[in-house]
Amino acid sequence: MVQVAVMGYGVVGSGVVEVLTQHKDSIAKRAKEEIHIKYILDIREFPGSPFADKFTKDFEQILNDDEVKVVAEVMGGVNPAYDFTKRCLLSGKSVVTSNKELVATKGAELLEIARQNNVNYLFEASVGGGIPIIRPISQCLAANEVIEIAGILNGTTNFILTKMINDNMAFEDALKLAQDNGYAERDPSADIEGHDAGRKIAILASLAYGKHIYPDLVHTQGITKITLDDVAYASAWGGVIKLIGRVKRLDNGKLDISVEPMLIENTSQLANVNDVFNGILVRGDSTGDVVFYGKGAGKLPTASAVVADIIDCVKHLKARKYLYWADGTADCVEPYEKTSYAVYIKAECTDKQAALAQIQELFNDVHMIVRADAPENEIAFATGVMTVEEQQSAIRKLALTGVEVKAKIRIADF
């Protein structure tokens, strides 16, 4: 029998306890050991819980119990999760987590501590909830050079954009519906400003390319400025707008990494990933494109990924799994201004003919986009590939001629 502890009894933590309890026998067969929950750490009281005898408010009790071999950290946030995780690893306990913020900010350090102490630090649930992605990249696709990863990594923003695309619902109304349905927090900023997806693509980039990419190195832009007019222009262009986390290794060895709204063609495998679902495309040099799809959050999908990592730790108590990346620095990432891509631009002007002449002169390979019922002074177009610096320079020159850019959205190439 292997004793485990669960730190945190919120949505995910209670799901972990539920899965471990309800599937006890089948989990024992897969793990080749019976797994027993000895402690549940939480500062709250749960007097009516069937697990009341397992609750503790004292982390030291877990830390000092040599019988506890695996700890599930499902508290969220960096503090005190970082301190607790670090001390567990140093004491010879393996740790599994769903805590994307902690993995994204402290992953390299915690993986090194796990390596030095011959234990495991696993985090399948930190990206994509119940969608398997960490293990496939580190094991199943290990023979590939990962060319690119691109994904819809946040269910809240995908739900909002789906409502805007399919139901012509304004952003504010779609956000309120997401909150009413429990998909968005009262303070939704981590989702709608792109920070949640930024942490996830940072983790995937670190795993795929072997150097820790910190979230503050990821150019991050949310969906708060997307309008129904932009949605209509995307449709006229032949695609949809999605919030995409993307990383690609450039020829110079640096990474082009960002989270931002992108226009993607209707033929893309990510175009029809809707509502709260996530989709992650991994492009390998041998496999080509492989797409992982499913619910990216939720109590039981996420809990199931945490429990899978617990089983993995139990099976590897005496043989550490290889999951590792080294620390990284800012020079791993190409400055955003130097990156290149095609772009959709919407602008207002007083003289369309003069504006068109300026646009053709300043931008590469311009294709005009027309939508129904557009105001007379509105103009929209797609460009060819240009660096961000070139785009910004062209926009400044347009402004000098009275053409005011109201929207600029990256056009994806997958």
C-alpha positions, 0 to 999 in steps of 0.5 A: 500500500502506498500512502498519499496526501492531497494538498487543497480540497477545492474543485480539483482537490475534491475531484482527486479524492473522488476519483481515487476513492471511487476507482480504488480497485481499478487504480490499484490494478494499474498502479500495481499497488493499493493507493490510500489517501492518508491526509487532505490539507486544507485550512477550512472545516469539512465537518460533514465530509466522509473524509473528515478524519483525513483533514489536517491544517498542518503541512508539517504533519504531511512533510514529516510522515515518512509513509507518505510517498506521493503528494498531490498539490492542487492548491493553485497559486505560487504561495504557499504551493511553491514552499510546500512543493519544494520541501516535499521534493527535498524530503524525498516525496514525489509531487504531482500538480495541476498548478500551471502558475507554479510550473510556469514560474518555478518549473526548472528549479523544482524539476532540478530538485526532483532530479537531485533527490531521485523523485518525480515532479509531474504536471500533466494536469497543468496544461489542457486539464484532462487532455493528455499533452505533457506525456505525449510530447515527452514520450510518444513524440520523443523521436520528433523534433518539434517544429511548432506548437499552437493551441486553443489553451483557454476554455473561457475565451474560446467559449466567449469567441464561439458565442461571438462567432456563432450567435453574434453576441457582443463580447460583454454579453458573452463574458457575462454568459460565461460567468453565469455558466461558471466558465469565467471567474468574477475577476476574469482577467487571467483568462480574457487578458491571455495570462492563463494561456500564456502560462500554458504555452510557456510550459509546453515550450519549456518541455518541447525545447528543453529550456525554461521559458518564463511567462513574462517572456511570452508576448501576451494579448487578450481578446478584450478588443475583439469586436463583432465587426472583426468577427464579420471580417474574419468570416468574409476572409474565410476564417474565424478568430481564436485566442492562440498560444503558439511557439515555433523555433526559428532558423536562428535557434530562438523561439517565436512565442506568443499568446494573441487573437489570430485569424485562422482559416476555416480549413485549419484543424483548430477552426472548429474547436468551439465552446469550452473545448481546447485543441492543441496542435503539435507539428513534428518533423516526422509525424506532421501535425498531431492534434489533441482535443478535449475539455481543458478544465473542469473538476473530473477531467483535471482530477483524472490527469492528476490521478494518472500522474499519481499512478505514474509516481507509484509505479516509479517510486524506485525508478525516476521518470525523465521529465526535465528542462534546464533553466532558461534566459531571455535570449532564448526568445526572439523579441516580438518586434522582430517576429514576422507574420501576415496581419488583418487590419481594420481602419477608418479613413475619410478618403478611401481612394487615397487610403487604398493607395497608401495601403498598397504602398506601405504593406506587402501583398494587400488583399482587401476584405469586404463585409456587409453593412460596413460604414462608408469610412471603414476599410479592412485588408489582409497583408503578406508577411511583415515584421512587427516593426514594419507593421508598426512603422506602416501604421504610423505613416498611415496615421499621418495621412488621416487613416486611423487603424482600429484593429490589428490581428495576426493571421495564422499559418497553420 
